[in-house]
Amino acid sequence: MEIRYTLNDIANVAETLLSLCETKIILLYGNMGVGKTTLVKRIAEQLGVSNSISSPTYSIVNEHTTKEGLLYHFDLYRINNIEELYDFGIEDYLYTNNWIIIEWPEIAEPLLPDAYNTICISEISETQRLLKLITKE
């Protein structure tokens, strides 16, 4: 599925995505500055997160309380090897029934469960983005 959107549409995009996701694991791909964290903020709002969402670039993972459980927001940009993922216990997060959103997920791909959602965001113009959602079951 593909969605073209602007920043004004992003709340509706987040709501649509949540209705289409087959699992609670979302891998978020896109270049630096394309709006990954902005989308995560809107998804978190749709899930009922009331606290501020920021990129967990230095903490690696931020935990947020939702209406139905937890949301784990990962940013793996600074992770250099798979051993670092094991060091902070990523597998303990991946096999819960909580929402998980991973920015820069490439290094974690070998550890993922069989089913997850992939979202790729690309820039069409300065104000418009193209989002592609692929569900792997």
Long-range contacts (C-beta under 8 A, 24 or more apart in sequence): 1-132, 1-133, 2-130, 2-131, 2-132, 2-133, 3-130, 3-131, 3-133, 4-124, 4-128, 4-129, 4-130, 4-131, 5-128, 5-129, 5-131, 6-127, 6-128, 6-129, 7-35, 7-38, 7-127, 10-35, 10-38, 10-39, 10-42, 11-42, 11-45, 11-46, 13-39, 13-42, 13-131, 14-39, 14-42, 14-43, 14-45, 14-46, 15-46, 17-43, 17-119, 17-131, 17-133, 18-43, 18-46, 18-47, 20-133, 20-135, 21-117, 21-133, 21-135, 22-115, 22-117, 22-135, 22-137, 23-113, 23-115, 23-116, 23-117, 23-135, 23-137, 24-97, 24-98, 24-99, 24-100, 25-94, 25-100, 25-102, 25-112, 25-113, 25-115, 25-116, 25-117, 26-99, 26-100, 26-101, 26-102, 26-116, 26-117, 26-118, 26-119, 27-102, 27-105, 27-109, 27-112, 27-116, 27-117, 27-118, 27-119, 28-101, 28-102, 28-103, 28-105, 28-119, 28-121, 29-104, 29-105, 29-106, 29-118, 29-119, 29-120, 29-121, 30-120, 30-121, 30-122, 31-122, 31-123, 34-121, 34-122, 34-123, 34-129, 35-121, 35-129, 36-103, 36-121, 37-75, 37-103, 39-119, 39-121, 39-131, 40-73, 40-101, 40-103, 43-101, 44-71, 44-73, 47-71, 47-99, 55-103, 60-88, 61-88, 61-93, 66-99, 69-97, 69-98, 69-99, 70-96, 70-98, 70-99, 71-98, 71-99, 71-100, 71-101, 72-96, 72-98, 72-99, 72-100, 72-101, 73-101, 73-103, 74-100, 74-101, 74-102, 74-103, 74-105, 74-108, 75-103, 75-104, 76-102, 76-103, 76-104, 76-105, 76-106, 76-107, 76-108, 77-103, 77-104, 79-104, 79-107, 79-108, 81-107, 82-107, 82-108, 82-110, 82-111, 85-111
